[in-house]
């Protein structure tokens, strides 16, 4: 019985997306923005990770604690 609900749920959304015109463009814009925010900006602004900066877990933990407790 739950399988039937899943099939109906999938059909509802697939039919809805097939009949959309403006919605498809809006979803495309949303996906492009997400790609830019998480893909491209991450490369330029968030490229430094703790694994490249520190060797041990203690050094990583101390760095995080110091940055969280800064004023």
N, C-alpha and C positions, 0 to 999 in steps of 0.2 A: 504494500500500500504506500509506503514512503517513496518507493521508486516511481510510482505514478505521480506523486507530488513534485518530485524533482524534474520529471519530464515536462509536466505542465509549467513549472517555474521557468525552465529553459525555453520552452516554446513562447511563453509570454514575452520574455525579454528579447528573444531573437526576432519575433514578429515586430516588436516595437522599434528595434534598431533598423530593421529593413524599411519601415515606413517613414523613418525620420528624414528630414531634409536639412533643416537648420541645426538640429541636434548633432548630426554627424560632423558638421563644421565646428561646432562648439567643442565636441569631444576631441577633435583633432587639435584645436588650439590648446586645450587643457593638456593633452599629452605632449605637445611641443614645448609648452612652458615647463612641465615637469622634467622633461629631458634636459632642457637648458639649466634649470635650477640644480638638479641632482647630478647631472652628467658633466656638463662643461664647467660650471662654477666650482665643483668639487676639485677639479684638476688644478685650478688656479689658486683657490683660497684655502682648501683643506687637504693639500697633498701631503703635509707632514703628519706622520702617525707616530704613536708611541714606540712601535717596533723599530722604527728607523733611528730614533733618538736614544733609546735606552736598551741596555742588554738584559737586565734582570727585572723580575717582578717587583722587587723592593724599590728600585729606582723609579719605576713607573708609578707605583703607589705613592711614593713621596712627592713626585712631581704633581700628580693629580690633587693630592691633599693640599699642597702649598698653593696651587692655583685656585682651589675652591675656597680657601680661607683668606685670600687676599682681600684687602679693603679697597 
